[in-house]
Amino acid sequence: MQRRILGGTGISVSEFAFGAMMFGHMGNDDPGDGVRIIHRALDAGINFVDTADIYSAGESEEVVGKALKGRRDDVVLATKAHGSMGPDPNHAGTSRRWLVREVENSLRRLGTDYIDLYQMHRPDPATDIDETLGALTDLVRAGKVRAVGTSTFPAELIVEAQWVSERRGHVRFRTEQPPYSILSRGVEAAVLPTTQKYGMGVLTWGPLAAGWLSGRYRSAEDIDLTGGSRTAIERHKFDVSIPENARKLQAVTELAKLADEAGMPLPHLAVAFVLSHPAVTSVIIGPRTMDHLESLLTGAGVTLSADILDRIDEIVPPGTDLNPADKYYTPPALTDPTLRRRPR
């Protein structure tokens, strides 16, 4: 497994990061199996593990904690905060009040006394970024956190945070974790160039585009829109009667053909594409089963030629999100009508 330096932190991390979102009741609910899968990933050379407090309401962090017993010092451990952890509205967000409390909860669940990378899972419009960075600075100085980062932040908020850190003497965000895949290339326009400008490390998530690039969707009949499956719950992202999703299916068909011509499985093409961008440090893979992990591991080290990358650009142009609904953060100015209308 190849290693890269995470931004300007000096921390060496594997090109594959192990994403533990699928462990707990929202995915693989067998803790023992989760531990075995993580151990296999570590044995394969992955030294970067990413989770979050909100994943299965803390269960993912607990599984990761069990897996890292006796191996903690050899692993770069990342987790996140922001999502709601209970009915109290103060048990969410990125306020000082919440972060100081929630980092202790994550440390307890993870069974460790420090977190290598503590990330803000989403922007928090209700909290001044100066407040957030001030709290994170104190956590770093207390030795509970080594470095801090963001996840799914737009370019303008990344820039604002860098300016605030410089002017107020706070630690600065060292990493960004954006969604990035062949079908969702919007971050190429501003987010990735901005991370490069500020020397930030980038660990991307969603390289298989919520399963679209897993190889199992070859026709509309392969997409189950019934029951409680993810495809049914997020119908707006999978129903091919929606033109944007029809475009995704057409692109997947062309990409599968390209992968066959290149002599590799479609998932390997998808992951290698993400790693080919010079801004990307590590790509998060999130297997739910051992078979999923083994399949992805066989793609480690795959690189794409300029010809293949050109062909991908023809199928999905650079900077393009085939379905805007796949974005995981929308500015409040677009979701709250009162922010766009002058009061009478």
Buried (B, 14 or more C-beta within 10 A) or exposed (E): BEBBEBBBBEBEBBBBBBBBBBBBEBBBBEBEBBBBBBEBBBEBBBBBBBBBBBBBBBBBBBBBBBBBEEEBEEBBBBBBBBBEBEEEEEBBBBBBEBBBBBBEBBBEBBBBEBBBBBBBBBBBBEBEBBBBBBBBBBBBEEEBBBBBBBBBBBBEBBBBBBEBBEEEEBBBBBBBBBBBBBBBBBBBBBBBEBBEEBEBBBBBBBBBBBBBBBBEBEEBEEBEBEEEEEBBEBBEBBBBEBEBBBBBBEBBBBBBEBBEEBEBBBBBBBBBBBBBBEBBBBBBBBBBBBEBBEBBBEBBEBEBEEEBBEBBEEBBEEEBBBBEBBBEEEEEEEEEEEEEEEEE
